Amino acid sequence: MRKSNFALRLQPSLMDEVRKVAETEGVAINQFINVAVAEKLSALRTEAYFAERAARADIPRALDILCRTGKGKAPVKGDALAN
């Protein structure tokens, strides 16, 4: 695996928290920061993915499909609405 170095400057209070959490988790600070960055990237990419999917959605067609679902069929046991 290729690795790269980056000088990261954190506020002292933030670094103190990173140290505490990394120690609690039993991981190195470097590993903790790597995972934190990966989680943030994943969240941002997920948001972009759903925004792109929503932009090409055909809402009227989807609602039409939902309206047709189950027409003429009796409810199946367990399909009751919760009170």
Sine and cosine of phi, psi and omega as CSV:
sin_phi,cos_phi,sin_psi,cos_psi,sin_omega,cos_omega
0.00,0.00,0.73,-0.68,0.03,-1.00
-0.98,0.19,0.70,-0.72,0.01,-1.00
-0.86,-0.51,0.46,-0.89,0.08,-1.00
-0.71,-0.71,0.38,-0.92,0.00,-1.00
-0.95,-0.30,0.56,-0.83,0.04,-1.00
-0.54,-0.84,0.81,-0.59,0.04,-1.00
-0.97,0.23,0.91,-0.41,-0.05,-1.00
-0.95,-0.30,0.82,-0.58,0.02,-1.00
-0.96,-0.29,0.90,-0.44,0.03,-1.00
-0.92,-0.38,0.50,-0.87,0.12,-0.99
-0.89,0.46,0.59,-0.80,-0.05,-1.00
-0.81,0.59,-0.64,0.76,-0.01,-1.00
-0.91,0.41,-0.60,0.80,0.03,-1.00
-0.93,0.36,-0.66,0.75,0.02,-1.00
-0.90,0.44,-0.63,0.78,0.05,-1.00
-0.87,0.50,-0.68,0.74,0.02,-1.00
-0.92,0.40,-0.65,0.76,0.04,-1.00
-0.86,0.50,-0.72,0.70,0.02,-1.00
-0.85,0.53,-0.73,0.68,-0.04,-1.00
-0.88,0.47,-0.75,0.67,-0.06,-1.00
-0.92,0.38,-0.68,0.73,0.02,-1.00
-0.87,0.49,-0.67,0.74,0.03,-1.00
-0.90,0.43,-0.69,0.73,0.03,-1.00
-0.87,0.49,-0.64,0.77,0.00,-1.00
-0.98,0.20,-0.23,0.97,0.00,-1.00
0.96,0.27,0.53,0.85,0.02,-1.00
-0.81,-0.59,0.32,-0.95,0.07,-1.00
-0.95,0.32,0.44,-0.90,0.03,-1.00
-0.85,0.53,-0.66,0.76,0.02,-1.00
-0.86,0.51,-0.71,0.71,0.01,-1.00
-0.90,0.44,-0.67,0.74,0.01,-1.00
-0.87,0.50,-0.71,0.71,-0.01,-1.00
-0.91,0.40,-0.64,0.77,0.06,-1.00
-0.85,0.52,-0.72,0.70,-0.01,-1.00
-0.92,0.40,-0.65,0.76,0.01,-1.00
-0.88,0.47,-0.68,0.74,0.03,-1.00
-0.91,0.41,-0.68,0.73,0.02,-1.00
-0.88,0.48,-0.67,0.75,0.02,-1.00
-0.90,0.44,-0.67,0.74,0.00,-1.00
-0.91,0.42,-0.70,0.71,0.04,-1.00
-0.87,0.49,-0.66,0.75,0.02,-1.00
-0.88,0.48,-0.70,0.71,0.01,-1.00
-0.89,0.46,-0.69,0.72,0.00,-1.00
-0.92,0.40,-0.65,0.76,0.02,-1.00
-0.93,0.37,-0.59,0.80,0.04,-1.00
-0.90,0.43,-0.69,0.73,0.04,-1.00
-0.87,0.50,-0.71,0.71,0.01,-1.00
-0.91,0.42,-0.63,0.78,0.00,-1.00
-0.87,0.49,-0.75,0.67,-0.02,-1.00
-0.94,0.35,-0.54,0.84,0.07,-1.00
-0.90,0.43,-0.67,0.74,0.02,-1.00
-0.91,0.41,-0.67,0.74,0.02,-1.00
-0.90,0.44,-0.67,0.74,-0.01,-1.00
-0.91,0.42,-0.57,0.82,-0.02,-1.00
-0.90,0.43,-0.48,0.88,0.00,-1.00
-0.97,-0.26,0.25,0.97,0.01,-1.00
-0.95,0.31,0.55,-0.83,0.09,-1.00
-0.95,-0.31,1.00,0.06,-0.11,-0.99
-0.85,0.52,-0.75,0.66,0.00,-1.00
-0.85,0.53,-0.65,0.76,0.02,-1.00
-0.91,0.42,-0.67,0.74,0.01,-1.00
-0.89,0.45,-0.68,0.73,0.02,-1.00
-0.91,0.42,-0.60,0.80,0.06,-1.00
-0.88,0.48,-0.68,0.73,0.02,-1.00
-0.90,0.44,-0.68,0.73,0.01,-1.00
-0.90,0.43,-0.58,0.81,0.02,-1.00
-0.93,0.38,-0.52,0.86,-0.02,-1.00
-0.99,0.16,-0.38,0.92,-0.10,-1.00
-0.88,0.47,0.83,-0.55,0.09,-1.00
0.99,0.17,0.04,1.00,-0.01,-1.00
-0.88,0.47,0.74,-0.67,0.04,-1.00
0.99,0.17,0.09,1.00,0.00,-1.00
-0.91,-0.41,0.65,-0.76,0.04,-1.00
-0.95,0.31,0.50,-0.87,0.04,-1.00
-0.87,0.49,0.58,-0.81,0.04,-1.00
-1.00,0.05,0.52,-0.86,0.01,-1.00
-0.81,0.58,0.75,-0.66,-0.03,-1.00
0.99,-0.11,-0.07,1.00,-0.02,-1.00
-1.00,0.07,0.05,1.00,-0.05,-1.00
-0.92,0.40,0.52,-0.85,0.05,-1.00
-0.97,0.25,0.63,-0.78,0.06,-1.00
-0.97,0.23,0.58,-0.81,0.02,-1.00
-1.00,-0.03,0.00,0.00,0.00,0.00
